[in-house]
């Protein structure tokens, strides 16, 4: 076996720093919907202009240019609306920059892979750790041409990054491209237009502590009354004093409603966002029934992060190791000594269909996992610190298209974020471990021993055991089995688990020289190092019969 890479230490994942809840705006009047569309369309146009100005500034942006843009937006909306628009613009520009850096890293990884494979002879076999040469001269030639294409794209992306240029489409690039393929998407031009305009609307307001109900722009009273501060050009539509418009409906939050009510009553900051139903997308990127008149209100707020629980305290009652797969979570409970207890559990989900359906499937699977953890009395769940950003490279896996689609469809980041949030509310800590070799060593050392006549242990179940043991600081690899009887001291203690601080605990037990009998302890005797060193017959002296030589008789 080659040299193993160094493993990162397990750590307790920090809890969420904020929360967002959503509810539906029911029983809106036609006038309410008209006002919401006008407000969203007007502010959306201002947001588009501000984003264009921010992209034009590029790396020359400063606090002064930010203030200039905000002053230009204030007469057309309000001071608080202008602040929300400019803040959202900066967040979108920063997100585009992070996406640009990730795109450059992906291009660099693809170029390195192609260059390595082009340098190998055609038809050379690869290994488990590195791909070999290309299969034919034709494929080698095609990849050499693709290498030039990737190099050109990389040069252009680096030039844009150095110049501070980003490419952003308000409303989404995927939905913009759908305009040219309406038949394939099953949409009419009017339906697409409604969805496109809804995606470009802007109706969100940041909270402000100390103000009435925590928000001056979109205000919700404790009894659920919703009022909106209209932009300056739309104040003639107001139905309440001070240029405000009060909706006819009342809202209530089923999830975290009490927490929201406490913040509103104490005038603590709460941010709100109003969006139509057509902004909820399906997996294909097209709006879900863009003609339906449904509106939703999202409330979000931040809270000070709580200090993370120490890993020793989190693991005091054992741990549940969880291995995430494409269609289920494989989990196994481990006691404080790292021994699997009970039977493995599997929590299935279906990641096909629309985005809300996938999100619900993941949420239901995590809910069942947390219920089981509370029933077992465990206060920690161990998961792998996965990041498939580097694994999605087209060039790394070559012809393994199904495998690339598999890892691309696994919502690793979303699952970990949702698990962290839900576990924090349940009082359960999430421990992240290094994912190196967990599946391989789990299958090698734990799958067969944990398989019985009534239970079939899968590779994923064994990986869950490996993940849990790594979180506890125990080695994953088990010690070698003892030799057959009468070739050592019977089936001895080689399978006994060694402590984490014992050097060489992953290897076999060292050979102790000397006799292995009850009468003479190991390492004792004059010839303990080599019993046959001074004996020509090849037999140890201690096993021979001793007798005194007879004295010579005198004549």
Order of alpha helices (4+ residues) and beta strands (2+ residues): beta-beta-alpha-alpha-alpha-alpha-alpha-alpha-alpha-beta-beta-beta-beta-alpha-beta-beta-alpha-beta-beta-beta-alpha-beta-alpha-alpha-alpha-beta-alpha-alpha
